[in-house]
Amino acid sequence: MELTSGAKYEGEMTDGKLTGQAQITYSNGDSYSGFVENGVKTGQGNYKRASGASYDGSWAKDRMDGSGT
């Protein structure tokens, strides 16, 4: 599904909300694979930038949370 931001969302939905395991590809080429709750990154996930840099670790309220790798 394409989101209003232009990102593409592939994943679970609960009660019509983007909640569960997901793969999100952003229009700038970045991507996120992990858990979302109400469309917000939370729990464990991996964010890859189009430049090749990445973060694999914990997320809270759509932000990297913890040391990650």
VMD Tcl script that draws the C-alpha trace (Angstrom):
set ca {
  {0.00 0.00 0.00}
  {1.25 3.49 -0.75}
  {1.13 5.93 2.15}
  {0.33 9.65 1.81}
  {4.04 10.38 2.38}
  {4.88 8.40 -0.78}
  {6.36 5.51 1.23}
  {5.34 1.95 0.39}
  {4.09 -0.21 3.27}
  {4.03 -4.01 3.13}
  {2.99 -5.72 6.30}
  {0.44 -6.49 8.92}
  {-2.55 -4.42 9.90}
  {-4.66 -4.68 13.06}
  {-8.08 -3.05 13.28}
  {-7.27 -1.03 10.15}
  {-4.04 0.35 11.63}
  {-0.46 -0.23 10.49}
  {0.49 -2.55 13.35}
  {2.72 -5.62 13.25}
  {5.73 -6.75 11.25}
  {6.35 -4.48 8.29}
  {8.64 -3.50 5.45}
  {8.54 0.21 4.58}
  {10.33 1.68 1.59}
  {10.62 5.46 1.60}
  {10.63 7.64 -1.52}
  {14.27 8.66 -0.86}
  {15.40 5.00 -1.10}
  {15.70 4.37 2.66}
  {13.92 1.32 4.09}
  {12.76 -0.06 7.43}
  {12.06 -3.66 8.31}
  {10.65 -4.45 11.74}
  {7.74 -3.84 14.08}
  {5.39 -0.87 13.90}
  {2.48 0.13 16.12}
  {-0.08 2.52 14.65}
  {2.45 3.33 11.92}
  {5.22 4.20 14.41}
  {8.50 2.27 14.54}
  {8.79 0.48 17.90}
  {10.49 -2.64 19.26}
  {13.12 -4.29 17.08}
  {13.86 -3.12 13.57}
  {16.45 -2.43 10.91}
  {16.71 0.91 9.10}
  {18.85 1.07 5.94}
  {19.72 4.36 4.33}
  {20.07 4.62 0.56}
  {23.71 5.61 1.23}
  {24.39 2.13 2.67}
  {24.50 3.12 6.38}
  {22.19 1.13 8.64}
  {20.90 0.76 12.20}
  {19.76 -2.56 13.60}
  {18.29 -2.40 17.08}
  {15.60 -1.06 19.33}
  {13.08 1.65 18.43}
  {10.75 3.73 20.61}
  {8.25 6.33 19.39}
  {9.70 6.29 15.84}
  {13.27 6.94 17.06}
  {16.37 4.80 17.48}
  {16.53 3.70 21.10}
  {19.68 2.13 22.52}
  {23.06 1.23 21.16}
  {22.02 -0.87 18.14}
  {24.52 -1.82 15.47}
}
mol new
graphics top color blue
foreach p $ca { graphics top sphere $p radius 0.5 }
foreach p [lrange $ca 0 end-1] q [lrange $ca 1 end] { graphics top cylinder $p $q radius 0.2 }
display resetview
